[in-house]
Amino acid sequence: MSIKYELIIYWSDEDQSFVVEVPELPGCMADGESYELAVVNAQQVIEEWIETARELGRPVPEPQGRLKYA
């Protein structure tokens, strides 16, 4: 599976790691000591999020590409 969801990646001084948020998947977040590791971890969390949603019979949002913020 390739990442098709928008990722928001930022450095967290509090956590001393890069944090990845996946806005299209509520509550879906990951982190990592490096930017690259954070993205790899996000991929795993996205897969787990989708798998769990399917097991629970919940809808899985289709990736919308770049989100627009007001």
N, C-alpha and C positions, 0 to 999 in steps of 0.2 A: 504494500500500500504506500502510495506517495502522499505527501502532505498537500492538500488542496485548500485547507482552511487558512484563513488569515491568522498570522501569529503576531502578537505584540511582545517584543523582547526588550527588557531593560535591566540595568544593573541595580541591585538592591544592596545598599550599604548595610542595612539591618541584617540581612541574611548572608552578606558577603558572597553573593552568587548572582548569576543571571537568572531572571525570572521570565517565563514564557506564559502568556495568557492566550487562550483561544476564545475570542469573544462570541463566536457562533455556537459554542458548546458550553452552556452555563456550568460554571464551577471547574472547568477543565484548565488546569495549570500544571506547570512543571518548572524545574530549576536545574542548574548545573554550574559547576565551577568555571566552565568556559562557555562562550557563546555557542560553539559547536555542540558541546555536550548537552547544553540546555535544549537545543533543537532536537537532538537525538532522543532525549528523555521525553520531549513533547510528543514526538511521533508515537512512542510507546503508550503514553497517557491517552492520546487521541484514540488509538486502537482499542484500549481498555474501556474508554468512555462509550464508544460506539457498541462494543460487544455487550456491555452492561445494559445500555439502553434497549438493545434488541432483545436481550433476555427478559427484561421487564416489560416488553411490549410497548415501549415508548418510541415516539418518532425520532428519527435521526435527521437533523437539518442537512439539506444539501449545501455544499460549499457555495458561497455567493461571490467569492473573489474579493476584491478590495472593497472593504466597507467604507461608507462615507459618514464622517462625523460632523455634526453641526457645531 
